[in-house]
Amino acid sequence: MPIDGVLDLHTFDPRQLPRLLDDYLEACREAGIYCVRVIHGKGSGVLRRRVHGLLERNRMVQAYRTAPPEAGGWGATLVELKRDKFVE
């Protein structure tokens, strides 16, 4: 999977989501990418709520918000990662 700041969840099993999201965000930080777009789709909103719940508890996340229309609207979430080191 390329580490380019865009994570499209359509091809992954939802059970993989917690580890996948954590690993991807860590890889982005290591690559110097601090703005990540997570594409979860529009659907019923269940996956979006799950992504937001995981982001809320993730120590690497500075902030997150629904993407603007040109970046996927409510089918994607923009994540701002912390640039400083954090304690495990």
C-alpha positions as CSV (number, residue, x, y, z in Angstrom):
1,M,0.0,0.0,0.0
2,P,1.5,3.4,-0.9
3,I,2.1,5.8,1.9
4,D,0.8,9.0,0.2
5,G,-1.5,10.5,2.7
6,V,-4.7,8.9,1.3
7,L,-6.2,5.8,2.9
8,D,-9.1,4.3,1.0
9,L,-10.9,1.9,3.2
10,H,-13.2,0.4,0.5
11,T,-10.9,-2.6,-0.1
12,F,-10.3,-3.6,3.6
13,D,-12.2,-5.8,6.0
14,P,-13.8,-3.5,8.7
15,R,-12.3,-5.9,11.3
16,Q,-8.8,-4.7,10.3
17,L,-9.7,-1.0,10.8
18,P,-8.2,-0.3,14.2
19,R,-4.7,-1.7,13.4
20,L,-4.8,-0.5,9.8
21,L,-5.6,3.0,10.7
22,D,-3.0,3.1,13.5
23,D,-0.3,1.6,11.3
24,Y,-1.1,3.9,8.3
25,L,-1.0,7.1,10.4
26,E,2.3,6.0,12.0
27,A,3.8,5.4,8.5
28,C,2.6,8.8,7.3
29,R,4.3,10.5,10.3
30,E,7.5,8.6,9.6
31,A,7.3,9.8,6.0
32,G,6.7,13.4,7.0
33,I,3.1,13.4,6.0
34,Y,0.9,15.2,8.6
35,C,-2.3,15.7,6.7
36,V,-4.1,12.4,5.8
37,R,-7.4,11.8,4.0
38,V,-9.3,8.7,5.1
39,I,-11.9,7.7,2.6
40,H,-14.6,5.7,4.3
41,G,-17.5,6.3,1.9
42,K,-20.9,7.8,2.5
43,G,-23.1,4.7,2.9
44,S,-25.1,4.6,6.2
45,G,-22.4,6.4,8.2
46,V,-21.4,3.5,10.4
47,L,-17.8,3.3,9.1
48,R,-17.4,7.0,9.3
49,R,-18.5,7.0,13.0
50,R,-16.1,4.1,13.7
51,V,-13.2,5.9,12.0
52,H,-14.0,9.1,14.0
53,G,-14.2,7.1,17.3
54,L,-10.7,5.6,16.6
55,L,-9.3,9.0,15.6
56,E,-10.7,10.5,18.8
57,R,-8.6,8.1,20.9
58,N,-5.5,8.0,18.7
59,R,-2.5,9.7,20.4
60,M,-1.0,10.8,17.0
61,V,-4.1,12.8,16.0
62,Q,-4.1,16.5,16.5
63,A,-7.5,17.1,14.9
64,Y,-9.9,15.7,12.3
65,R,-12.9,16.9,10.3
66,T,-15.2,16.0,7.5
67,A,-13.5,16.7,4.2
68,P,-14.7,19.6,2.0
69,P,-16.9,18.7,-1.0
70,E,-13.9,18.7,-3.4
71,A,-12.0,16.2,-1.2
72,G,-14.9,13.7,-0.8
73,G,-17.4,15.6,1.5
74,W,-18.9,13.5,4.2
75,G,-17.5,10.4,2.5
76,A,-14.0,11.2,3.7
77,T,-12.3,12.6,6.8
78,L,-9.2,14.8,6.9
79,V,-6.8,14.0,9.7
80,E,-4.1,16.4,11.0
81,L,-1.3,14.5,12.7
82,K,0.8,15.8,15.6
83,R,4.3,16.8,14.5
84,D,5.9,16.5,17.9
85,K,6.9,13.3,19.7
86,F,4.4,11.8,22.0
87,V,4.8,9.4,24.9
88,E,3.7,5.8,24.3
